[in-house]
Amino acid sequence: MINAPARLMAEFVGTFALVLLGAGSILSGADITGIALAHGIAIFVSVSAFAHISGGAFNPAVTIALWATKRIKSLDALAYIVTQLLGGLLAAFILKFAYGTFAQKVGVPTLAEPIKPLYGLLIEGLATFLLMMVIMGVAIDSRGTFSAVAGLPIGLIITADILFSGPLTGGAMNPARWFGPAIASGQLDNFWIWILGPILGALAAVFLYDGLVKPKKN
């Protein structure tokens, strides 16, 4: 088994890359397609590079879902979550330093004007549900035929999810993607949306997948 420092390094770098490239694309003025592609490519590359080391979660919601189904030990899950949050936090502060006063919100996910908080929670939950279902099918389920290239479909579903949810909630699907920019910018409004939404969506997906698809023991 790969040692803990290597696994934590992989989770740190992968989450760092997601926030740096994803939030950075917003600060650079990219349109929604460019923003979606930046996030999707960041995850595609990170999963391809590091999944064999740490599993390639880069997302506390995914880690919690795997822990809830006993696929990861409690201490490992806690270490992963702390590392993911720190990776996103460092990336956000680097963006804040690089862009200066222009980066007041540092790419933090926010609700669009007509979207109510509960609708925002539902949107984040649905987007993360789809993401977690893909992760289960291509990366977790040993019967999946595409596990060696799992980064591609995971990156694609993130891209599609952001095209759908980005204009409404920012399309975080990941508490670490929200946490770093939110702390760096001090923008903590409706914080529970980007924490609870992804966690509930990931939990719903993993339990539904296991309930319907996981082989039953004789």
SVG drawing of the C-alpha trace seen along z (x, -y; Angstrom):
<svg xmlns="http://www.w3.org/2000/svg" viewBox="-36 -46 41 64">
<polyline fill="none" stroke="black" stroke-width="0.4" points="0.0,0.0 1.2,-3.5 2.3,-5.4 0.2,-8.1 2.4,-11.1 2.3,-10.2 -1.5,-9.8 -2.0,-13.1 0.4,-14.8 -1.7,-13.5 -5.0,-14.8 -3.4,-18.1 -2.0,-18.7 -5.1,-17.5 -7.4,-19.8 -4.9,-22.6 -5.0,-22.2 -8.8,-22.2 -9.2,-25.4 -6.2,-27.2 -7.3,-26.4 -11.1,-26.4 -11.3,-29.6 -8.5,-31.1 -10.5,-30.6 -13.2,-32.8 -10.8,-35.5 -9.3,-35.4 -12.6,-36.3 -13.5,-33.0 -17.1,-32.4 -19.1,-29.5 -17.8,-27.0 -14.2,-27.9 -14.9,-27.8 -16.5,-24.4 -13.7,-23.0 -11.0,-24.4 -12.6,-22.5 -13.2,-19.3 -9.7,-19.2 -8.2,-19.9 -10.0,-16.9 -9.3,-14.7 -5.6,-15.4 -5.4,-15.1 -7.4,-11.8 -5.2,-10.4 -2.1,-11.4 -2.9,-10.6 -5.8,-8.1 -3.4,-5.2 -1.8,-6.9 -4.7,-8.2 -7.8,-7.2 -8.2,-10.6 -11.1,-12.1 -10.0,-15.7 -13.4,-16.4 -14.6,-16.1 -18.1,-15.1 -16.7,-12.2 -14.4,-11.2 -17.4,-11.3 -19.5,-9.2 -16.7,-6.6 -16.2,-6.7 -20.0,-6.2 -19.9,-3.0 -16.8,-1.8 -14.5,-2.2 -12.1,-4.4 -11.1,-4.3 -12.2,-7.1 -8.7,-8.5 -7.8,-8.4 -11.0,-10.2 -10.3,-12.9 -6.8,-13.3 -8.0,-13.5 -10.6,-16.1 -8.2,-18.4 -5.6,-18.0 -8.2,-18.8 -9.4,-21.9 -5.8,-23.1 -5.0,-22.5 -8.0,-24.6 -7.2,-27.3 -3.6,-27.7 -4.7,-27.9 -7.3,-30.6 -4.7,-32.7 -2.3,-32.4 -5.0,-33.7 -5.9,-36.5 -2.2,-37.5 -1.8,-37.1 -4.9,-39.1 -4.8,-41.6 -7.8,-43.8 -9.4,-42.5 -9.9,-39.1 -12.3,-40.3 -14.3,-37.1 -11.5,-34.8 -14.0,-32.8 -16.1,-31.8 -19.4,-30.1 -22.4,-32.2 -26.2,-32.1 -27.6,-33.8 -30.0,-36.5 -33.3,-34.6 -32.2,-31.4 -33.4,-30.8 -31.0,-29.1 -33.0,-25.8 -33.1,-25.7 -29.3,-26.2 -29.0,-23.3 -31.0,-21.1 -29.0,-22.2 -25.6,-21.5 -27.0,-18.2 -28.2,-17.1 -25.0,-18.0 -22.9,-16.2 -25.3,-13.2 -24.5,-12.9 -20.8,-13.3 -20.8,-10.6 -22.8,-8.2 -20.2,-8.5 -17.3,-8.0 -19.0,-4.9 -19.5,-3.4 -16.0,-4.1 -13.7,-4.3 -15.1,-2.5 -17.1,0.5 -14.5,3.2 -16.7,4.4 -16.4,1.1 -14.5,1.5 -13.2,-2.0 -11.4,-2.3 -8.0,-2.9 -9.3,-6.0 -11.8,-7.1 -10.4,-10.6 -12.0,-11.3 -15.7,-10.5 -15.3,-12.2 -13.9,-15.3 -16.6,-15.3 -19.5,-15.0 -17.9,-17.9 -17.8,-19.9 -21.4,-19.1 -22.5,-19.7 -20.9,-23.2 -22.6,-24.1 -25.9,-23.3 -25.3,-24.6 -22.6,-27.1 -24.9,-30.0 -27.2,-29.1 -24.9,-28.3 -21.4,-28.4 -21.4,-24.6 -19.0,-23.7 -20.0,-20.1 -17.2,-20.2 -16.8,-21.8 -13.1,-22.3 -13.8,-24.2 -16.0,-26.6 -14.0,-26.7 -10.7,-28.1 -12.1,-31.0 -14.7,-31.7 -12.1,-32.0 -9.7,-33.9 -12.4,-36.4 -14.4,-36.4 -17.5,-35.6 -19.4,-33.1 -23.0,-33.9 -25.2,-30.8 -22.1,-28.6 -24.2,-25.6 -25.4,-25.3 -21.9,-24.4 -21.2,-22.1 -24.4,-20.2 -25.5,-20.1 -22.5,-18.2 -22.3,-15.9 -26.0,-15.0 -25.8,-14.5 -22.7,-12.2 -24.3,-10.2 -27.5,-9.7 -25.6,-8.5 -23.3,-6.1 -26.2,-4.5 -28.4,-4.3 -25.6,-2.8 -24.8,-0.2 -28.5,0.6 -29.3,1.1 -26.0,2.2 -23.7,3.6 -23.6,7.5 -25.6,9.1 -23.8,11.6 -25.1,15.2"/>
</svg>
